[in-house]
Amino acid sequence: MARMTNEFILNEWLKEKVFQGTTLVASHEIQLEFPRYAKIVWGALLLPDTASRLWRKMRETMSYRNIGIEKVVEHKNDSKEMYWDLVKT
């Protein structure tokens, strides 16, 4: 098993979402649902800001390609909240 880093946990959360058929992720999910998942499943405590920084880093480095996501595209809509499309390979 890979070393349990925050990035590893985020990858596992994203893989689970994609496996369940979710291809759209909202900023509130990154800040609220991901830290809740990290705590419940992995016992890791993450602040919402930490989760947001980790998500930004993952998008910049494109490390999501390691988990079967080809690209992450900003989803344009009329909401003030940010959304991203997860495009699978």
Secondary structure in CASP SS format (residue, H / E / C, confidence):
PFRMAT SS
TARGET T0000
AUTHOR 0000-0000-0000
METHOD secondary structure of the structure
MODEL  1
M C 1.00
A C 1.00
R C 1.00
M C 1.00
T C 1.00
N H 1.00
E H 1.00
F H 1.00
I H 1.00
L H 1.00
N H 1.00
E H 1.00
W H 1.00
L H 1.00
K H 1.00
E H 1.00
K H 1.00
V H 1.00
F H 1.00
Q C 1.00
G C 1.00
T C 1.00
T C 1.00
L E 1.00
V E 1.00
A E 1.00
S H 1.00
H H 1.00
E H 1.00
I H 1.00
Q H 1.00
L H 1.00
E H 1.00
F H 1.00
P H 1.00
R H 1.00
Y H 1.00
A H 1.00
K H 1.00
I H 1.00
V H 1.00
W H 1.00
G C 1.00
A C 1.00
L C 1.00
L C 1.00
L C 1.00
P H 1.00
D H 1.00
T H 1.00
A H 1.00
S H 1.00
R H 1.00
L H 1.00
W H 1.00
R H 1.00
K H 1.00
M H 1.00
R H 1.00
E H 1.00
T H 1.00
M C 1.00
S H 1.00
Y H 1.00
R H 1.00
N H 1.00
I H 1.00
G C 1.00
I E 1.00
E E 1.00
K E 1.00
V E 1.00
V E 1.00
E E 1.00
H C 1.00
K C 1.00
N C 1.00
D C 1.00
S C 1.00
K C 1.00
E C 1.00
M C 1.00
Y E 1.00
W E 1.00
D E 1.00
L E 1.00
V E 1.00
K E 1.00
T C 1.00
END
